[in-house]
Amino acid sequence: MTSSSTKDTRPGLGTVLREWGRIGCIGFGGPPTHIALLRVLCVEKRKWLSEQEFEDAIAACNLLPGPASTQLAIFTAWRVRGRAGALVGGAAFIVPGLVVILALAALFLAGSPPAWVRGAGAGAGAAVAAVAVHAGVGLVPAGWRRAASTSRLRWVLYVVAGAVAAATVGPWLVLVLLGCGAVELTVHRGGRGPALLAVPVKSLAAGVAGAGVFLSIAWVALKVGALSYGGGFVIIPLMRTDAVDTYHWMSAGQFLNAVALGQITPGPVVQTVAVVGYAAAGLAGGVLASLVAFTPSFAFILFGARHFDRLRGNPNVRAFLDGAGPAAVGAILGSAVPLALGLTQLWQYLVLAGAAVVLLALRRGVVTTLLAAAAAGTVLALLGVAVPS
């Protein structure tokens, strides 16, 4: 994945800061938008990477846990300007969305926000379960095609396992993802698979909780950044369990607002964890959560990027992902269950149904759908309809 043209046209760090920062500011719509903008910049406009190099970069980043589009932004910056470029470009991509989402968190999590603000949050939050289903459905066709080379029956079973785990046992979800990967690896190796250490994630989190709120925030954020195979929605059930049930930093309705804010702000959707951190400890907690959540992504690129070709070609890695990948798809679909159960008003379920139609039948964009749901909630609140507190 090297090319002489890339070396001949190395941009300055100022250019990296400006271009990756621009994408961080206008990257509404999540990973598809981020990938498209990075492709235009690096392949079509500046020709820093060839088309094949960019496709290889996408494939390599998809092998890693954590937010794939963020890792792609860091990786492409590394490809064009080395480790300094990775640090500058990655930060420029992340910070604009962080600033926006923390400002919105201050508004939506205020002690007594006005009714229209609560209505907007309740409306957007009501649509989040439909967004999760939309995200999962979008990943099914590619996974189904890849399963033709292994076993489609096992693929279906992995999807079901991930969905059931996300819907019912949030703290154990990561172990289910790892277990599905281990099963497929065992099949690939003819019965000689690795043993897994079955330690419940919830018990580890409980052990950290007593050490202070900032350590607890860091622990939750680390899980978000290091364990979210397949995208941010995979980690939603686990993050919800920690934020709502274990630490009681926020209500179920406030968590829905956090997920919605992560979807409608620019930059990576994993910024949702910054709202969780803000709810726990204010601005310092939000910044800490974001810093910890994105540290694994930087570490993977800075210390492992030169090994990505070998990683992609490793049949054991590929086999593990053939199991963990469909389980992650199922987890995204299953995350809609606890998200929908967090709704408290009848009108929110009507908004959810409308959002599902808009996303899945009319095929409108996620940001447009969430903004429309927020507008509906605002109107209803101004008309005096009850909204969650």
N, C-alpha and C positions, 0 to 999 in steps of 0.2 A: 504494500500500500504506500509506496513512495514514488515520486515522479520528479524529474528534473525541472519541469515547468513550475511545480510548487516552490522549489528552492529558488528559482530565478525571480520569482515575483513575491517574495516574502513581504507582507505589509508591516508597517510600523505598529507599535502598540497603541498609538493614538487612533489609527484606523480600526484596529480590532475593537477598541473601546467604543468608538462611534457606531460601527456597523452592528456589533452584537447588542449594544445598548438600544439601537433603533428597533431591532427585532424584539427585545424585551419590552419595549414600550407599545408596540403595535400588534404583538402576538396574541390577540384574542382568539379563542376557539380551541385551545389545547394543542396536543401533539401534531395533528394533521397540519395545522397552520404553521407551527414551528418548523416542521420538516420542509414544507413548501417554501417558506421564507429563506431557510438556510440553503436550500437547493438553488434558489434564484441567485443568492449572494455568492455562494462558493463555486458553483458550477457554471451557471449561465452568464452572470454579470462579470465577475472578477476572474473566473476560470482558474481559481486556486486549486481546485480538485477536478479530476475527470468524473464523468458520470459513473463509471465503474467504481472509482474510489469512494464516491459518496454512497453508493448502494452498499458497498462493503462496510462503510462506517455505520450505516443504519443497522445492518445485520449484526455487527459486533456489539453495538450498544444494546440491542434487544436481547443479547445473551446475559446481560448483567441485571442484577436486582437494582431497584431504584427507578427514578423517573427517567425513562428512556430519552425523551426529547431534550431534557436538560443535559444528559450525558452526551447526546449528539452535539449540542451546542458547545460543550466543553471540548469534546473530541475534535470537532472541526477547527476550533480555535487552536488546539494543540497541533493539528496537522499543518496549519499555515504559519504558526509563530512559536511553536515549542511550548515549554512549560509556562513561561511568562505569559504567553498568549492564552493558554488554557485558564490561568488564574484571572487575567483581566477580562477575557471574553465571557467566561462563566459568570463572574460577578456582575458584569454589565447586563447579561441576560436575566439574572435573577432579581437584582435590586429594584428595578422599576416596579415590578409586580408586588414585591414585598412592601414597598412604600404605600402603594395604593391599597393593598389588602389590610394593612395595619390601620390606615386612616378610616377605612370602612368598618373595621372591627370596633374602633373607638366609637363610631356612630351607632352601630347595631347592638353593641353590648353595653351601651351606656345604662346607668342605673334606671333612668326614666325616659327612654326615647319616646318621641311623639308617636301618636297612633299610626300616622301614615308610614313612618319608618318601620314600625312593627308589622304593619300590613304588608309592606314590600318584602320584608324578610320572610314572613310566613308564606307569602305567595311563591317566591322563588324557591324556598325550602320545600314546598309541596311538590315541585316539579323534579326534585333531585332524584327520586327513585326512578322516574322515567328516563332521566339522563343516564343512570347506571345501566338500565336495561339496554338503552341505545348503544352505550359503549361496548357492552358485552356482545350484543348481536353483531356489531360491526367486526368483531374479531373471529366470529364463528367460521365464515367461508374459507379464509386462509388456513385456519387450523384444520378444518375438515379435509381440505385438499392435501395438506402435509400428512395427515393420518393415513392416507392411502398407502404410504410406504411402510407403515408399521402395523397398527391394528385399529380399525375404526371402532370396534367394540370397546377396547380399552380406552380409547379417546373419550367415548361417551361416558364411561364409568368415571374417568378422571373429572370430567366436567360436572357430573352429578355430585361427586364427592366434594368438590370445591364449592358448589352452590349450596349444598346442605350445611357444610361447615360455616360458610359466611352467614347463612340465615339463622343458625342455631348456637354455634359455639365459637363466638368471636375470638376469645383468647387462644384457642387451639388452631386457628386457621393456618398460621404459618407452618405448623407441624404437619397439617394435612397436605399443604403444597409440597413440602419437602418429602413427605411420605410417598406421594404420587410419583415424584421424580425418582425416588429410590426404587420403587416397584418397577418402573420402566427400565431403569438402569440394570436392575437385577435380571429382567427378561432379556435385555440386550447382551448381558454377560453370561447368559446361560445358567442363571441361578446363583451367581457369585456376586451378590450386591453388598453394599456397605451397610453396616448397622447404624441406626440413628439413636441419638441420645434423647429419649422422650422426657424432656423437662417442660412442663406447662409454662407458656409464656406469661400467663397471669400470675403464677407464683413468683416468677422472677421480678415482675413489675411490683408486686406487693412488697418484696424485700427491699426494693429501692425506695419505696414511698416514704418510709420512715426517715430517710436521710435528708429530707427537705424538698420543698416544692420545686426548686430549680433542678435538682438531680432527677426528680420525677419527670419534669418537662423534657430534660435531656434524654432520658430513657425512652419516653414515648416517641420523641422525634427521631432517635436513632433507629428504632424499629421501622418508622415510616420511610426513612432514607435508605436503609440497608435491606429491607425485606419485601419491598413492594414489587414483586415479580408481575409483569404484565401491565403496569400502570397504576396510577394513584388510587383508583377505585378498589383495587385488591385489598388495600390496607384500611379501607374505610370501616369495616366492622370492628377490627382490632382497635383502631383509633377511637371509635365511638365508645367501645367498652371502657377504655382507659379514661376518656374525658368525661363521660356521663355517669358510668356505673362505679368505676373503681375510685377515682379521685374526686368526682362530683364538682368538677370545675365549671361545668355548663349543663343546662337542661337539654333534653332531647331536641326541643325546638331550636335552641341556640346552635346546636351542632348542625342541624339542617341548614341554618343560615350560613354557618362556616363553610360547609361543602358548596353551597350555592355561590358564595363569594369567591371561592377558589376556582369556580368555573367561569365566572363572568369577568374576572380581572385578567390583565395580560400576563404572559409568562407561564411558568409551570403550575399545574393544578395542585401539586403537592404543597403549594403555599397555604393550603387549608390548615396545615399544622401550625402556621404562624398565628392563626386566629385562636386555635386551642391554647397555644402558649400565652397569648394576650389575655384570654379569659382566666388563666391560672395566675398570672403574675404581672399583668400590665404590659407596657411597652418592652421592658427588659425580657419578660418571658416570651413575647412574640419574636423578638430578634434572636434570642437563644434557640428557640425551637427551629427557626429557619436555618440558622448557622449549623446546628447539629444535623438536621435532616439532609442538608446538601453536602456535608463533609464527605460521606462515603462516595458520592459521585465524583468529586474532585480527586479523591484518593485512588479510585479505580482507574481514572484516566492518567493521572500524573505518574503513577507507579506501575500501571499494567498495560497501557495502550500499546507499547511496542510488542506485547505478546498476543495481541488480539488475533492475528492471523492463525497462530498455533491453537489458540483457544477455539476458534470457529471450526478448525479442522479436526478437533479431538472427538472421536466417536462416542466416548463416554459422556462428555459434556452434552453432546447433541441428544443422546438417549435420555439423560436426566431431564433436559428441557422438553423432550417429547412427552414426559409425564407431568412435569410441573406446569408447563404452558397451558394445556387444556384445563387443568385444575384452577389456574389463575383466571381463565375465561369464566369458568363456573362461579368462582368467587365474586367476580364483578357482577354477574347476573344475580347471585344470591344476596349481594349487599343491598339490593332493592327492598328486601323484606324488612330488615330492621329500620331502614330509612322510612318506608311507608308506615310502619307501626309507630313511628315517632310523631305522626300527624294527630292533631287533637280536634280539629273542626271539620264538619261535614263539607264546607265549601272548599277546604284544602284537598279533599279527595276528588272533588269535581275538577279542580285545577290540575291535579295529578292525571286524571283521565284525559283531560284536554291536552296536556303536555305529551302524553303517550301517543295520541293521535297525530299531533303536529310533528313529533320526532320520527315515529315509526311508519306512519302512513303517508303523511305529506312530505316527509324527509326535509324538514327545515333545520336550520342550524341550532346548535346547543345554546349559544349566546343569545340569539334572537328569542328562543323559546323561554329561557330563564328571565329575560327582560320583560317579555309579555306576561309571564306569570307574576313577576314582581309588580307590574303595572296593575294587573287584576287585583292583587292583594291590597295595593294602595287605594284603589277606587272603593273597594268593599269596606276598607277601614274608615275612609272618609264618609261613607254612607251609614256608618254606625254598626256594622257587622262585628261580632266578637272576633278578636284576634288573640293568638297566644301571647301571654305576657313574657 
